[in-house]
C-alpha cells in the first residue's frame, strides 16, 4: 500500500458485505413453535437443524438489524477446530475424557460445515486446507514444540504437526519464520456468503426471518418487539456479544472488538512469490492474536485484536474503527510480507465478539422457562456455532446424541465484575497480551506476563 493512502479515509465496510433481499419488519402477532432471537450463524444453524429434523416446525427468527449484521458477517473467515480455552483447562473443569470428546466434536464440525454446504448447494467459498501458526521468534518456536508435545501427552498425537523452517516458509512465505504449527482441522469460508446462504436456505425450508425488529422483551412463551410479538412454545437467544445489551445480562458476556483489513486482489505471481497461492488460514504464535487468509479472489484478509474494551460493555458503530489499531494491524501485515508495501487496502472494518468470564462457550437450556441459548465463542464461533446449532436442536426436540454430553452443554460461567473493575481488568489483560509480545522481542525468552495471563484466563 502506498504510504500516501490514509487508512482512516476508508469507511466501515466489511469486505463480505453485500446488499441482500429486503425482509419485512415484524408487525402484529405471530405464532411459532420456536422463536429465535438473532439471525447470525447460531440462529440460522439452529433453524436449519430443527427444520431438517422436523420440517413441519414453525420457526421464526427476529433480527435487530439485518441477517449477518454482527460477528457472522464481520469475522476473518476461519472455520476452525480451535477452542478458546486449553484442553487442559477443560479437563480441570470437567474431565480428561470430556476434553478429548470436545476436541473430537470440534474437528468433526469443520467437516460437517463442508458437508452441509455441499449437500444443500450453498456456495460459501469453503476450502479445507488447514491452519498454520508460524513461529517468528525463539519463544514462539518453543511454544510450537510445547504444543505438539502437550497434545501428544494429552492423547491427541495427530492434532498438531511441527514444521521446520523450510517447510513453514514453503507453506506461507512470511519474513522471519523459524518453523510452524500445522493442523488440518480448519477451513476457510466467505462469511457473508455463508450467512446469506444459510438465511436463504432456512427460508426455503419454511422459516420466516424478520429484520429491523429489535426485541424489547422476552418471557416464557413470548418475544416482543416495538411493533409486534411472537407467541412461541420455545425461545432461543442467539445474540452473542449483543447479549450484553439486554436487561439483566450486562455481566453475562462482554463485547471485545476484532479489527480487520483487506487488500485489493493480489497478482498471482506475487501470491506465488509469497507462497500465498492457497486457501490456508495462518497467523503466528504471538500473544495478541492476529489472523490471515487469502480469499477465493486473491485478496489478503488480515486482522487482529487490541481494540480497547468500552466502558459498560458498550457496543457502537464507532468502536468498529480504531485508527491506531488498524494501523498496527497494517504494520504487522507488512512485517509478515514487506513486498505488500504497495498493495492497496480496499476495506477495513471491525466487530464485537462475545467473551464470558471464564472464556468458555456455552450451549444451555432452561426447560422450565422454555428458553435456550448459545454463544460466548471468544472469536472462534464460525465452527462452534454449527456445533451449537446441532446441540440446541437436540435439546429442544429432546433427541439423544453423544454431543449432548459435551462440557459446553449447560456450562455456567461466573459473571463479569461490575464497573469499574470490569473495564480495568479487561483492558489490563489486553495490555498484558501486547506487553508479553514486547517482552519476548527484547528478552528472547517466553513471557512471564503471558504465563500469568494464561493461568488467570485459561485462554491459549
Secondary structure as UniProt FT lines:
FT   TURN            3..4
FT   HELIX           7..9
FT   TURN            15..16
FT   STRAND          28..37
FT   HELIX           41..53
FT   TURN            55..56
FT   STRAND          59..62
FT   TURN            67..68
FT   HELIX           71..73
FT   STRAND          78..80
FT   HELIX           87..93
FT   HELIX           96..120
FT   STRAND          131..135
FT   HELIX           138..154
FT   TURN            157..158
FT   STRAND          161..163
FT   HELIX           165..171
FT   TURN            175..176
FT   STRAND          179..183
FT   STRAND          186..188
FT   HELIX           191..204
FT   TURN            205..206
FT   STRAND          208..210
FT   STRAND          215..219
FT   TURN            220..221
FT   STRAND          222..225
FT   STRAND          228..237
FT   HELIX           240..245
FT   TURN            247..248
FT   TURN            250..252
FT   STRAND          254..263
FT   HELIX           268..273
FT   TURN            274..275
FT   STRAND          281..284
FT   STRAND          290..294
FT   TURN            296..297
FT   STRAND          300..304
FT   HELIX           311..313
FT   HELIX           317..320
FT   HELIX           323..336
FT   HELIX           338..340
FT   TURN            341..342
FT   STRAND          345..355
FT   TURN            357..358
FT   STRAND          362..366
FT   TURN            367..370
FT   STRAND          371..375
FT   TURN            378..379
FT   HELIX           381..397
FT   HELIX           402..405
FT   TURN            407..408
FT   TURN            419..420
FT   HELIX           421..443
FT   HELIX           448..457
//
